[in-house]
Amino acid sequence: MSKTLIIIPSRMAARRLPGKPLLRLNGISIISHVLKKANACKVGTVIVATEDKIIAKEVKKNGGKAILTSNKHKSGTDRIWEAFKKVKNSKIKYIINLQGDEPLIDVNDVRNLNKIVKKNKFDIATLATKITNKKVLKNKNIVKVATKKKISFRNPQAAIDFYRCTKKKYKNFYHHIGIYQYSTNALQKFFHLKRTINEKKNKLEQLRALDNKIPINVILAKKKVVGIDTREDYIELKKILEYKK
């Protein structure tokens, strides 16, 4: 049995785009697209963690596994921890938190993340891509990550900040991708930490780890990812997937 578990947090009440998980791309719901990609990675069992029965129903209809969680969680990682506890599998050593709005996540990038995390025994790691479009810098819906040194596909570096605004100046900065891999011990520690002022102000839960001196290692992804945060993002992705033929 694989020592890695993929959990996809998903909920209907997204602030910027309510009902996002069930919006359709090529006739398939966004959450089903992400579920399909996660299963294709073949790094471990895949579970969707949700507070909404309608999402759980959609997942099960498409052959996936879903766990109902509390609707009181303040972050996706908190939801991940509850779902992991309900799995009750002591053999799991790593949990991948794959955001439910990343239908273009690359299978090989996820596999590489899992491989590097296990090889280096990282507590927390994530993915990022190079920024080639200056519009990304001005888009507050797109999270940027800064690192001490340049990152590569095989050589990760520790994150020094995650941010949205364009006023911050860093030498090495990238477009952050919504995926994390935690050791089970690190996930437990993260869950029991109080939300920090920095986290609340910037609406970035990963800052909770950095504020508490828990390193997050960043690995370069080969494929760019278009996340879905707004109605505009959804329309853009529909054009990419449905009208490119």
LOVOZA-203716 format. One record per atom (N, C-alpha, C): residue in one letter; x, y, z. Coordinates in steps of 0.001 Angstrom, whole numbers, plus 500000, padded with zeros to 6 digits. Layout:
N
AXYZ/...
This chain:
245
M500836498792500000/M500000500000500000/M500869501257500000/S500490502253499199/S501240503499499137/S501190504229500478/K502277504907500800/K502343505677502033/K501831507100501840/T501376507414500621/T500866508747500323/T499360508714500082/L498663509694500633/L497223509850500458/L496962511219499835/I496185511255498768/I495790512541498163/I494400512920498660/I494287514102499243/I492992514608499692/I492711515924498973/I491529516019498384/I491121517217497649/I490045517944498455/P490357519091499064/P489325519840499791/P488431520585498802/S487136520559499029/S486211521194498088/S484957521634498821/R484444522819498465/R483197523305499058/R482479524228498090/M481183524332498255/M480357525131497351/M480462526630497638/A480752526998498893/A480683528399499301/A481976529162499069/A482591529016497906/A483786529794497581/A483405531269497520/R484196532115498158/R483837533536498270/R483775534230496916/R484766533995496049/R484820534698494768/R483996534033493663/L483756532713493807/L482998532005492769/L482173530883493412/P481032531229494011/P480190530227494666/P479768529116493702/G479729527876494200/G479303526751493375/G480363526265492400/K481582526747492553/K482675526451491623/K482899524962491350/P482899524072492356/P483221522661492090/P482319521979491071/L481075522460490935/L480138521799490027/L479969522515488692/L480722523583488488/L480717524222487171/L481302523250486156/R480835523319484917/R481197522318483909/R482265522805482936/L483179521913482616/L484186522109481579/L484137520888480679/N483821521088479408/N483631519951478502/N482582518970479031/G481555519521479701/G480472518685480210/G480769517957481497/I481949518180482069/I482352517489483296/I482601518524484387/S482166518246485609/S482347519192486704/S483831519392487009/I484158520574487522/I485549520893487848/I486109519898488858/I485337519552489882/I485834518623490898/I486105517246490289/S485325516860489291/S485544515566488632/S486807515587487770/H487096516741487170/H488342516890486411/H489549516699487339/V489494517361488494/V490610517278489446/V490742515855489991/L489613515239490283/L489604513863490773/L490257512916489760/K489931513101488491/K490494512269487428/K492007512427487353/K492486513680487454/K493923513938487418/K494619513304488627/A494013513436489791/A494605512885491005/A494743511370490918/N493712510716490405/N493769509253490247/N494827508843489232/A495001509665488190/A495980509355487142/A497411509439487662/C497628510168488748/C498976510287489326/C499480508950489869/K498552508134490348/K498885506804490879/K499957506854491963/V499842507828492869/V500773507895493998/V500113507448495304/G498808507204495255/G498107506770496447/G496599506934496305/T495874506521497315/T494416506650497336/T494013508123497257/V492901508401496586/V492405509775496418/V491056509920497096/I490907510969497904/I489662511235498618/I489315512716498494/V488042513023498292/V487567514407498297/V486988514697499677/A487445515771500303/A486945516176501616/A486043517390501433/T484785517251501806/T483824518336501560/T482790518453502665/E482260519656502822/E481176519879503780/E479817519785503098/D479832519609501770/D478600519651500996/D478212518274500447/K477016517831500781/K476554516524500310/K476441516474498791/I476138517617498162/I475983517648496713/I477314517368496005/I478424517820496616/I479750517531496061/I480086516065496264/A479803515545497462/A480066514133497747/A479298513242496768/K478064513622496474/K477243512859495534/K477855512873494140/E478329514032493705/E478962514174492392/E480228513317492294/V481016513326493348/V482255512544493380/V481956511049493295/K481010510595494098/K480675509163494108/K480042508730492786/K479290509643492154/K478679509338490859/K479749509074489807/N480903509713489984/N482011509549489050/N483056508550489546/G482640507684490473/G483506506594490926/G484541506956491958/G484436508160492547/G485417508590493534/G484962508362494964/K485862508648495900/K485572508522497329/K485468509909497941/A484498510108498815/A484311511411499451/A484068511238500942/I484547512201501716/I484337512221503158/I483697513550503531/L482597513490504266/L481931514709504718/L482633515250505957/T482918516558505938/T483620517194507048/T482795518355507601/S483296518947508662/S482628520073509303/S482587521281508367/N481570522145508563/N481494523388507791/N482064524567508579/K482815524264509623/K483379525301510490/K484846525604510190/H485453524876509273/H486879525042509006/H487196526399508383/K488316526981508819/K488757528269508308/K489725528137507131/S490234526923506903/S491168526726505792/S491043525311505244/G491538525134504027/G491492523820503396/G492328522803504131/T493450523234504715/T494332522302505425/T493665521775506686/D492890522616507344/D492144522155508521/D491144521065508108/R490530521233506958/R489584520236506442/R490325518934506096/I491531519084505551/I492366517934505208/I492660517092506454/W492976517753507554/W493316517044508783/W492119516241509298/E490932516830509275/E489748516101509731/E489511514861508865/A489647515031507543/A489437513904506633/A490460512802506880/F491709513197507088/F492768512218507339/F492476511414508608/K492019512072509651/K491695511363510895/K490581510345510672/K489633510694509804/K488511509793509544/K488925508580508715/V490025508700507963/V490524507571507174/V491045506465508088/K491667506863509205/K492170505914510211/K493116504871509592/N494159505363508939/N495164504481508347/N496538504894508860/S497083504125509784/S498366504455510408/S499554504286509466/K499337503641508313/K500434503417507364/K500710504644506491/I499776505589506482/I499963506801505696/I501024507683506351/K502032508069505580/K503114508914506080/K503085510319505478/Y502441510444504307/Y502381511736503631/Y500980511990503084/I500570513246503144/I499275513652502605/I499497514765501589/I498955514577500391/I498982515628499378/I497654516363499416/N497733517663499610/N496566518536499594/N496488519150498202/L495613518605497367/L495442519090495994/L494182519942495920/Q494343521214495605/Q493197522112495559/Q492181521663494508/G490910521804494843/G489847521339493965/G489567522235492777/D490363523312492605/D490150524213491469/D491371524246490549/E492113523127490506/E493308523033489658/E493147521896488636/P492176521993487718/P491935520891486769/P493052520665485758/L493976521642485633/L495076521488484679/L496377521050485355/I496301520656486624/I497502520198487316/I498129519059486526/D499459519068486387/D500145518057485585/D500465516815486412/V500136515663485892/V500333514397486584/V501808514179486936/N502704514451486005/N504130514235486248/N504699515187487291/D504157516400487357/D504601517345488383/D504198516861489776/V503014516282489887/V502571515739491176/V503439514545491570/R503736513695490615/R504602512545490887/R505989512992491329/N506500514037490683/N507830514539491035/N507831515131492440/L506759515852492782/L506608516391494134/L506680515268495154/N505908514220494940/N505867513091495867/N507238512423495986/K507914512274494861/K509226511627494839/K510264512424495625/I510304513740495394/I511294514580496061/I511020514703497556/V509745514821497924/V509388514918499339/V509839513672500100/K509569512520499534/K509962511269500195/K511481511107500255/K512148511461499158/K513606511324499103/K514298512195500140/N513809513437500284/N514434514396501200/N513788514440502578/K512700513678502750/K511971513630504023/K511535515030504461/F510993515792503496/F510499517131503806/F509238517055504653/D509035518062505490/D507792518155506262/D506672518758505422/I506999519825504661/I506018520456503784/I506712520869502484/A506055520614501362/A506587521060500068/A505428521449499167/T505728522253498150/T504708522721497227/T505328522924495849/L504507523320494873/L504979523536493508/L504802524996493091/A505604525409492115/A505486526749491551/A505997526724490120/T505595527713489324/T506073527821487947/T506691529202487718/K507489529296486667/K508087530577486318/K506999531544485845/I507202532812486110/I506263533845485675/I506748534444484360/T505953534261483317/T506337534774481995/T505413535895481516/N504327536096482243/N503362537130481879/N503270538155483018/K503564539412482722/K503573540448483749/K502197540677484375/K501129540247483672/K499781540402484224/K499622539618485525/V500375538525485648/V500328537697486857/V500741538518488078/L501732539393487900/L502241540197489014/L501180541150489559/K500300541614488683/K499278542574489092/K497983541923489563/N497861540616489332/N496637539898489683/N496698539423491138/K495899540026491999/K495913539678493419/K495295538315493695/N494571537772492715/N494001536438492896/N495046535339492671/I496184535717492090/I497257534752491845/I498326534914492920/V498577533846493646/V499544533881494741/V500952533688494196/K501870534504494689/K503269534387494331/K504063533844495518/V505156533132495225/V506023532616496284/V507446533063495996/A508130533532497030/A509521533944496909/A510406532931497630/T511579532653497057/T512513531677497635/T513896532299497813/K514707531667498658/K516058532179498925/K516920532136497667/K516848531006496945/K517623530825495721/K516699530348494608/K517213530286493389/K516429529797492273/K516067528334492482/I514852527970492060/I514409526595492191/I514485525899490837/S514454524568490852/S514446523796489611/S513564522569489794/F513447521786488732/F512601520598488760/F513084519578489791/R514394519539490023/R514961518559490956/R515558519177492218/N515726520488492219/N516375521140493361/N515464522188494000/P514740521799495034/P513838522735495710/P514596523725496589/Q513916524811496932/Q514462525811497842/Q513380526215498835/A513799526699499993/A512843527084501028/A512142528389500671/A510850528428500897/A510079529654500671/A510394530671501757/I510479531942501375/I510657533000502367/I509408533851502508/D508496533734501527/D507242534486501621/D506250534011500560/F504976534145500875/F503873533959499925/F503092535273499951/Y502728535789498799/Y502094537102498784/Y501222537279497548/R500385538314497605/R499488538643496495/R499853539978495840/C500272540954496647/C500466542313496151/C501723542433495289/T501774543491494485/T502895543699493565/T503978544601494152/K503749545145495326/K504704546092495906/K505936545394496480/K505790544138496824/K506920543419497408/K507951543102496325/K509220543240496675/K510311543019495738/K511202541867496206/Y511303540850495383/Y512168539714495689/Y512985539360494454/K514160538777494671/K515016538376493561/K514490537139492867/N514033536160493662/N513530534896493128/N512063534733493510/F511166534866492530/F509742534736492820/F509046533991491690/Y507954533297492047/Y507300532374491123/Y505793532413491317/H505081531822490338/H503634531652490410/H503357530384491213/H502731530537492366/H502468529385493231/H501322528533492694/I501464527218492817/I500416526266492416/I499773525689493670/G498442525537493635/G497700525112494815/G497796523639495152/I498973523212495549/I499168521837495995/I500249521827497069/Y500032521025498113/Y501017520881499179/Y501161519398499505/Q502349519025499933/Q502525517687500471/Q503087517821501881/Y502413517163502831/Y502793517228504239/Y503202515845504739/S504159515811505667/S504309514604506458/S503138514617507432/T502708513474507892/T501557513440508805/T501847514218510086/N503098514174510548/N503471514908511766/N503375516413511556/A503828516880510383/A503774518312510091/A502331518789509950/L501494517965509338/L500086518324509178/L499402518446510531/Q499696517527511422/Q499119517569512766/Q499568518827513502/K500856519141513396/K501388520329514059/K500735521589513494/F500616521644512176/F500020522808511521/F498582523012511998/F497822521939512056/F496415522022512443/F496242522611513843/H497141522267514748/H497000522709516130/H497587524092516400/L498197524702515395/L498690526064515550/L497545527062515363/K497587528157516099/K496579529198515939/K496821529958514638/R495750530404514013/R495869531225512804/R496602532519513166/T497567532899512351/T498366534083512651/T497738535333512039/I498170536480512536/I497680537756512006/I498030537865510526/N499220537438510174/N499705537458508794/N498808536612507886/E498437535437508369/E497564534531507612/E496198535164507371/K495624535719508416/K494297536323508307/K494306537546507388/K495326538373507514/K495419539599506732/K495536539315505240/N496355538332504899/N496619538036503487/N495752536914502921/K494962536271503804/K494111535145503396/K494943534053502713/L496085533747503345/L497000532718502852/L497400531823504022/E496819530625504070/E497048529759505219/E498487529276505325/Q499239529228504211/Q500616528757504248/Q501511529670505083/L501079530914505274/L501854531836506106/L501846531415507573/R500879530605507952/R500833530075509321/R502074529230509590/A502482528456508591/A503681527624508732/A504930528494508818/L505100529432507875/L506291530277507878/L506379531126509143/D505232531624509613/D505229532440510830/D505654531642512055/N505518530326511971/N505905529448513082/N507194528679512796/K507973529214511845/K509299528659511519/K509249527230510993/I508146526858510351/I508054525546509703/I508384525758508230/P509484525195507731/P509883525443506341/P508946524814505329/I508737525525504227/I507991525005503084/I508949524993501893/N509245523823501370/N510158523700500244/N509382523825498930/V509938524581497993/V509271524865496726/V510002524169495587/I509250523407494779/I509796522665493646/I509230523254492358/L510057523400491348/L509605523959490085/L508790522939489299/A507612523344488869/A506766522491488028/A507081522768486568/K506977521748485733/K507266521909484305/K506100522527483540/K504867522260484003/K503684522732483278/K503000523876484021/K502599524887483277/K501859525998483864/K500434525547484190/V499861526151485207/V498529525774485654/V497634527009485710/V496421526869485193/V495423527942485289/V494426527554486375/G494534528191487532/G493601527929488615/G492301528687488381/I491261528314489101/I489956528967488927/I489549529640490233/D489728530958490281/D489354531728491470/D488151532625491213/T487994533042489960/T486937534003489621/T486145533525488405/R485050534224488112/R484259533928486924/R485099534095485656/E485992535094485660/E486871535340484516/E487817534164484289/D488357533606485387/D489233532439485280/D488493531265484663/Y487259531076485104/Y486437529969484601/Y486192530107483104/I485841531314482664/I485585531559481242/I486853531332480422/E487991531783480953/E489266531606480248/E489593530121480089/L489359529357481152/L489662527927481103/L488707527190480167/K487455527621480124/K486497527024479190/K486981527211477754/K487518528394477471/K488042528669476126/K489218527752475822/I490091527542476797/I491268526693476589/I490863525257476324/L489921524764477128/L489560523341477045/L488505523021475984/E487610523984475713/E486481523674474839/E486579524260473434/Y487355525350473283/Y487371526010471993/Y488711525907471281/K489643525134471844/K490979525061471241/K491015524082470066/K489938523310469865/K489927522295468820/K489916522936467432/
